[in-house]
Amino acid sequence: MRPKLKLLDDSLVERIVDEAREVLCTIGAEIHNPGVLDLLADHGAAVDPAASRAVFTQRIIERALAAAPASFELYDVAGARTHRFEGDAVYFTPGSAAITVLDNATGEVRPPTTADYVRYAKLVAGLPHIASQSTAMIPADVPERVSDSYRLYLSLLTCAKPVITGAFTIEAFEVMKDLQLAVRGGRAELEAKPLAVFSCCPTSPLKWSDVTSQNVVDCATWGVPIELIAMPLSGFMAPVTLVGTLIQHTAETLSGIVISQLARPGAAVLYGGSPAIFDLRYETTPMGAIETMMINCSYAQIGSWLGLPTQGYIALSDAKLLDAQAGLESGIGAVLAALSGINSISGPGMLDFESCLSLEKLVLDNEICRMTARLVAGIEPREDFPAAPLLAELMREHHLLIADHTLRHLRAEINFPGPVIDRANRARWRSEGGRTLGQRAAAEVERLVAAWQPPPLPGGAADELTRVMAAEARRWGMEKLPERPA
């Protein structure tokens, strides 16, 4: 039996969805993209171009929900399937777009570089419980206008796993689309085997910028899956009550679903988000707050009720170092997210309100992901009935260490962590160096980076990726790309 968590009863979910739909059909949403406004108007929305506002109809919303698929798949660079987002399937990916990296050698944060990004992607390649990579940090050694496409370029060159990413400009999508085509070889092949999910983020309250709404249309048109990331802040840019925040989040997400399905019926969408409470004392948005986690788990329940696969920014921490707070917040978030059946869980590796990436935390979080995977696998009998013969063997032998039953079921029943987690007694721990968690995590980072092997890109794909990226870099004044470590 798979253990599950539900924070809302079905009647409350239905009421929240009804209220959100009514908000869209009375207040509507600001959309600063004339093409998207025209698209909505063509399908019956009441559009005020001067105010950049569209008031939706129940029919538009209903048709969009009916068109959005209940599941979709992702594939790695070699074309092997890695994900099927549906039901209660759970996959972990690092958080995204950190502007600093925690330097383990100094204990200080600093802007990341190309070398940091390559090191990160090599590490992700060796973490078995991190199913996909994300464009997790923004290298500071390239111009801002190429940073989003450059991150995707480095990811595809370095790690075989699919990528959770996003474009910050309309023009960048074209380059990032071409990078994906360089790996797949053509449009039909990319649509058949997508290798990236693009984050598309409305602005709270109830607003879409020109860039983000166009990204939704472009992704849908090209068959690139989308995760809709609404970010209402309870008590600041959303009602302070969790239900009120959920109503707003639902309305903002439904508006994105409508845009995607009008652009292309059947476009793959994750019902996602990155909402948070607002801590008035510090003017911060704590991602590790229990209320933030509750909102995430609840909107995922709403997404599932609507029949859509889900995503959440959870399993991350607001701590500044790899400390007890980092483990506490990330561990609780991962467990709650998995029990809630969030399909794509984004957050491992992240600190400081998702502004800082720690490679050492990422290897610890890989172990948290391992533990949550075992939890949601649940408990089931494995030749346990009748029990008398096995217990009779125990009474006779005084142990079951080498019993046939133990040998058959040990690995399936008991999860043995990697070297980051210490399970030795104190005497053995001391004899082996008495290393701290931070020291063990740093050693594991070094081991996995050293063991990295290049991804199995199709023939010629690496050269084409570099050609596309170099051309984009020249367009923004870079004579050549930064050197990448071997």
Secondary structure, DSSP 4 states (H G I P E B T S, - for coil): ------SS-HHHHHHHHHHHHHHHHHT-EEE--HHHHHHHHHTT-EEEGGGTEEE--HHHHHHHHHHS-S-EEEE-TTS-EEEEE-TT--EEE----BSEEE-TTTS-EE---HHHHHHHHHHHHT-TT--SEE--B--TTS-GGGHHHHHHHHHHHH--S-EEE--SSHHHHHHHHHHHHHHHSSHHHHHHS--EEEEE-PBTTTEE-HHHHHHHHHHHHHT--EEEEE--EETTTB-SSHHHHHHHHHHHHHHHHHHHHHHSTT--EEEEE--EE-BTTTTB--TTSHHHHHHHHHHHHHHHHTT--BEEE-S----SSSSHHHHHHHHHHHHHHHHTT-SEEE-TTEETTTTEE-HHHHHHHHHHHHHHHHHHH----SS-SS-HHHHHHHHHHS--TT-HHHHHHHHHH-PPP-TTS--S-HHHHHHTT---HHHHHHHHHHHHHHT-----PPTTHHHHHHHHHHHHHHHTT-SSPPPPP-
